[in-house]
Amino acid sequence: MTEVHGKIENETPPVGGTGRTGGPLPGAGPRVGPFSETGPSGHTEAHGADGATISDDDTGEFSAAWLSLREPADAAARALDLVDLLPGTVRTVRDLGCGTGSLGRWLSPRLGSGQHWIMTDRDPALLLRAAAGMPDGVTVSTQCLDVADLTPADLAGTDLVTCSALLDLLTAEEVARLAGVCAEARVSVLFTLSVTGEVQLAPQDPLDAEVVAAFNAHQRRVIDGRRLLGPDAPDVAAEAFTKVGAAVTVRPSPWRLGPALPALTGEWLRGWVGAAAEERPDLPVGEYLDRRLAALPHASVGHKDVLAIFE
């Protein structure tokens, strides 16, 4: 165990991996890191749940750079009204796939005093950043753990389980198990920014619909025998938690990208188109990407937030 600014770091090695190896798209430029809050994939390069590239890096720096880039868009997109629906007093929060802790930085000021956050991720470097970056007055402990290994005992004394941009990297079976664990522990959950696969671009391009379809198929791919949920994740999660007795509320939480956010919009386009190209090598995506980067479109990238409460 290592003390980090008065916070505890669990040094257990990370487990598992997500993503699929894929080459860079011609002319795509530099890559940043994963779109998902789960940390590096363990592969040289892969495309994360929302499209950006996951780069293998022992220190987690690439993923930290990407998570920093997307943090303002995440904060603007989350459904704030769901926070008002949280039951009772929230003191102890477990953040699954916490990344650099951006969800904690957004949510903790909206909760009461005396909070303790248990940051959970597979990447020790990201856990260090998450612990160090939380607001003053919030105590933090960290645990290197895969969400698939979470047990009801881990949730003892927990008031809320959260995650951001994580569910789409799980399978239907893993989400059902997670729902069962939370139901047994009677812990409410707030899952934010699960990608829905709905992308609207303005101005439109004749190839838009095919890129959207190819990307969504890529996100539902099979990895090591696991079929990822991709854009089906928020609906599957809502159904799974309803089945175990939770009262479920779902809200849209779309990203709003465009010329006002050039770095984020450009990186999202590169990864989004790159994932589509892996799925459909026949698509003329090189010219499409050049067109889109030359004049950044306004983009609405669909996500949903899911709140599940056990009465």
N, C-alpha and C positions, 0 to 999 in steps of 0.2 A: 504494500500500500504506500502511496506517495502523497504527501500533503502539497496542495496547490493553492496558494493564497487562502489558506485556512479551509480548503475544501479537499475532500478525499478522492483520490484517483485509484480505481481498481485496475491492476496491470495484467489481468488475464488476457491472453492473446485473442484477437478477433476470430470469429468463426464464419464459415460460409462465404458465399459470394453471389452477386447478381450481375446480370449483364451478359452481353454476347460480343465476342471480339469482332471488330469491323475496321476496315481501312478508312483513312480520311478521304473526304470528297475532294476532287480536284478543285483547286482555287478556294478552298474553304477557309484557309488562314489558320491562325493559332486556335487551340482548344483551351477550355477553361477547366471543366470538371463536371461532376455529376449533377444532374437536375434533381435527383432524389436526395433526401436527407439521410440516406443510409450509409454514406461514405464510399470509399473506393471499392471497385468491383473485384479487384484482384486480377484483372485482365489488363493487357497493354492498352486497349482502347475499346470502349463499348458505349452504347447509347442508353442513357437513363430514361426514366419513365416519361418525362415530358420532352425529351428529345436531345438535350445537350450531351456532350461527350464526357464519358467517364475515363479518366486517365489513371493508370497505375502509378502510385507514388507512395513510398513507405511512410512519408511524414504526413500525408493527407493534405499537403499544401494545395494541390490542384482542386480537390473537392472544396476546400475552405475558400479558395478564390471564387469558385462558382457560387457557393452558398452566399457569400457576401454580395455578389453581383445581383442575385435574385431576391435578396432579403427585402428591399423596399417594395417590390412588386407583390411579394407574398403578404406583407403587412397590409397593403392597400386592398388586397383581394379577400382576405378572410372575412367570414360572416360574423360581424361583431355582435349581432343580436343573439347569437347562440350562447355567448358568454353570460348574458343576462338570465338565461334559462337554467344555468347550473344550479343544482339544489344545494341548500345548506351552505356551510362555510368550508371553503377549500383551503386546506393547510398543506397536505402532502400530495405532490404531483409526480407521476412517473412519465417521463417523456421518452417514447420509443423512437429509435432511429433519430436521435436528437441533432445530429450534425454539429454545427457550431453553436447551437442553442438559440437560433433565431425565433422559434416559436415561444421559448421561455421569455425572451426579451420582449416579445409582443404581448404575451398573455399575463405575465406576472404583475405588471402595473395595473391590470384590470381586475385583479383579485384582491383579497384582503391582506392584512398584515400577518406576519408570522409564518410565511411560506417556507417549505422545504421541498426542493426539486431533486429527483433522482434521475439524472441524465443517463440514458441507456443507448449505447451504440456499439458497433463492432470495430470501430476505428479508434485506437487509443489517442491519436493525435487530435482528432476532432473532439474527443471527450475533454482533453486539456483546454481547448479553446472554449468549449461550452461552459466549463466550470469557471473559467476566468472572466467570461464575458457577461455573466448575469448581473442584474442591478444590485446595488447595495441594499442590505436588509433582507436579502433572500439567501438562505443557506442552501448549499448544493453538495450532493455526493454523486459519484459516477460509478457505473458498472458496465463492463465490456460484456455484452450479452446479445445473442440473436433473439429476435422477437419470437421465433418458433420455440425457444426454450423457456419462455415465460411460464410461471406456474402461479396458482392461487396464493401459495405461500409468499411469493415475491411481492404480492399486492397487499399483504397484511398491513393495515394502518394507512393505506393509500386512499385518498379522497377522489382522485381524478387520474385517468390515463389519457395521455395525449399522443398525437403524432402528426407529422406534416409531410405530405408527398411521399408516403410510404406504402399504402395499401396496394397500389397497383403493381408493386414488386412481389406481392404474395400470391399464393394460390387460393382457390376457393376453400380447400381443406384447411389451410393455415388460418384463414380469416374465421372460419367456423370454430376452430380450436380456440382462437383468441377470444371470440365471443363467449365461448363456454368458460374460459378462465375468468373473464371479467364478471360473468354471471355468478359463478361460484363465490367470487370475492365480493360481489355486490358493489362494484366500483363503476361509477359513471365514466364515460369516455367522450372525448372531443377529438375527432379525426379531421384534420383540415387539409385542403388542397389536394384532393384525390382527382387525378386527371380523368376527364370524361370522353376525350377523343373529339370533341366538338371544336373546330377551329374555323373562324370567320375572318377573312382577309379583305381589306379594301385599300386600293382597287383590286378587283378580282383578276385572276389569271386563268386561262383555259386549263392549266394543269393542276389547279388547286385541289379539286375533288379527288383526283387519282393519288396525289401526294398524301392527302388526309387518310384515304383508305389504306394505302400501303403502310403508313406509319402505324395506324391502329392495328393492322394485322401483325406488324413487327412486335408491338407491345404485348400481344397475346401469344407470343412464341413459346416453345417448350425449351427449357434449359435443364439439363441433367434430370430429365423425367418430370420436371415441374412445369405445368402450364401456368404462366403468369396471367393475372387478371387484367392487367392493363386498364383500358377505359371502362371495363365492367366493374371495377373495384368498388366504387361508392354504392352502387345498387346492390351488389352482393353483400357488402358489409351491412347495409341497412336491413336487408332480409335476414341475415344471420343473427343480428342482435334482436330483431323482432321475434324470431323463433325462440330465443332463450328468455323472453319475457321483458325486454327493455322497451321503454317508450322512446321511439326514434323520431328525430326531426332532421330534415335534410334541407340545406340551403345552397344555392349556387354561389360560387366564389371565383368568377373568371378573372384571369389575368387580363390587363389592358396594356398592350405593348404598342410600339410605334416609333416614329421619328424622334419623339421626345425622350425615348430611352434607347439610344442607338447601340450602346454596348450590349445590353441585355437582349434587345430585339435581334441584333445581328448574330449573337451566339446561339440564341434559340433557333433561329432559322437554319444555321449551319447544322446543328445537331438533329433537328426535326427532319430536314431534307436528307441528311445522311442516313438516318434510320430507315426512312422510306426507300432509299436507294439499296440498302441491304436486302430489304424485302422484295423489291422490284428492280433488279439491275437493268431491265429493259427501258425504264423510264428515262427520258432525257433531262435528268435533274441538274446537270451541270449548268446548262444554259438557263434553266429556271432559277437556280440559286443566284446566278450572276444578275439576272433581272431584278430579283427581289432585294439583293444587297445594294444594287445601284440606286434604288429608290425604295427605301424601307416602307412597307405597308403598315397601316393600322391593323392590329391583330387582337381578336378576342380569343383567348385560349381557355377552353372550358375546364372548370374544376367544380367539385362539390365538397362541402363540409358536412360532416355527420356527427350529430349529438345523440348519445344513447344513455338513458337514465333508468336505473333500476329502482322502482318505488319501494 
